[in-house]
Amino acid sequence: MSFVDRREYKCELYGSKLIIVDRWFPSSKTCSRCGTVKESLLLSERVFNCEHCNFSCDCSATLARTRFECSIKFSYGGQFAPQR
């Protein structure tokens, strides 16, 4: 059984829904506040600075929050609308 198969099994068992974010979704380049996508983000950059809304955050926190917002989008069928 693969990792995804196990997750699907657990979701069926508990009545949950498995949401898989596309591998190439630019979650680390997407501002978790305004949703603007940066053109480039070096791996050496550890702080995400959005030029659009002047939001600054640790890159890992931005990645996690953006992925969470993406999962809500797919769960409820809405548009990606990060909290402001």
C-alpha positions in Angstrom: 0.0 0.0 0.0 1.4 3.4 -0.9 1.3 6.5 1.3 -1.7 7.9 -0.6 -3.6 4.7 -0.5 -3.2 4.6 3.3 -4.4 8.1 3.6 -7.4 7.4 1.3 -8.2 4.3 3.5 -8.1 6.4 6.7 -10.2 9.1 5.2 -12.9 6.6 4.1 -12.7 5.0 7.6 -13.3 8.3 9.4 -15.6 10.0 6.8 -13.0 12.5 5.8 -11.9 13.8 2.4 -8.3 13.6 1.2 -7.1 16.7 -0.6 -3.8 16.5 -2.6 -2.3 19.8 -3.6 -0.7 19.8 -7.0 3.0 19.1 -6.8 3.8 22.3 -8.8 1.5 24.6 -7.0 3.6 27.6 -6.0 2.7 27.6 -2.3 6.1 28.8 -1.1 6.0 31.7 -3.6 2.4 32.7 -2.8 1.7 35.4 -0.2 -0.5 34.0 2.6 -2.0 37.4 3.2 -2.9 38.8 -0.3 -2.4 35.7 -2.6 0.2 37.4 -4.8 2.7 35.0 -6.4 6.3 36.0 -6.5 8.1 35.5 -9.7 11.2 34.1 -8.0 12.2 33.0 -4.5 15.6 31.7 -3.9 16.0 28.6 -1.7 18.5 30.6 0.5 15.7 33.2 1.3 14.3 32.2 4.8 12.0 35.2 5.1 9.1 35.8 2.7 8.6 39.5 1.8 5.6 40.4 -0.3 6.2 43.5 -2.4 2.4 43.9 -3.0 1.2 44.2 0.6 4.5 44.5 2.6 3.8 41.3 4.5 6.8 39.6 6.0 6.9 36.1 7.4 9.1 33.0 7.8 9.1 31.1 4.6 8.0 27.8 6.3 5.0 29.6 8.0 4.0 31.1 4.6 4.2 27.7 2.9 2.1 26.0 5.7 -0.6 28.8 5.7 -0.9 28.9 1.9 -1.3 25.1 1.7 -3.9 25.3 4.4 -5.8 28.0 2.5 -5.5 25.9 -0.6 -7.1 22.9 1.1 -10.0 25.1 2.3 -10.5 26.2 -1.3 -10.8 22.6 -2.5 -12.9 21.5 0.4 -15.6 24.2 0.0 -15.2 24.8 -3.8 -14.4 28.5 -3.2 -11.7 30.7 -4.6 -8.3 31.0 -3.0 -8.9 33.9 -0.7 -6.2 34.3 1.9 -7.2 36.1 5.1 -6.3 39.8 5.1 
